[in-house]
Amino acid sequence: MTSPVTELTADEVRTRVAAGARLVRFELCVSALVFTVRRQSTVYLTTSRGRRTLRGFRYSLASLLLGPWGVPWGLIWTPRAVWVNLTGGVDETDAVLALLSARDNPPDSTSRNNPS
């Protein structure tokens, strides 16, 4: 199963990651002669390497169709985007879990303002 993380609660994300799921982003490269733009997808929760490769294939195909038309960066960034996508995307698991922990456990602002 592959789903955007925004559809899940923090506890569901933690539970699925503990069971082996990974949180990944995929790259997209779009070019038109004088400009090239690289973007990353939303974060997806993926349960297997095969799901990551399949999801990445879609982004790779879009990059191959839209990316190599910019000189010089389209010719450089398109193969990189394809490689990243077909090797499972950019793993964001640690960053997302850290963000969830920081959100759930904000620093105590009173302890910083009142030194004991």
Sequence and secondary structure as in RCSB ss.txt:
>XXXX:A:sequence
MTSPVTELTADEVRTRVAAGARLVRFELCVSALVFTVRRQSTVYLTTSRGRRTLRGFRYSLASLLLGPWGVPWGL
IWTPRAVWVNLTGGVDETDAVLALLSARDNPPDSTSRNNPS
>XXXX:A:secstr
 EEEGGGS HHHHHHHHHTT EEEE EEEEEEBTEEEEEE   EEESSHHHHHHHHHHHHHHHHHHSTTBTTHHH
HHHHHHHHHHHTT EE HHHHHHHHHHHHS   HHHHHS  
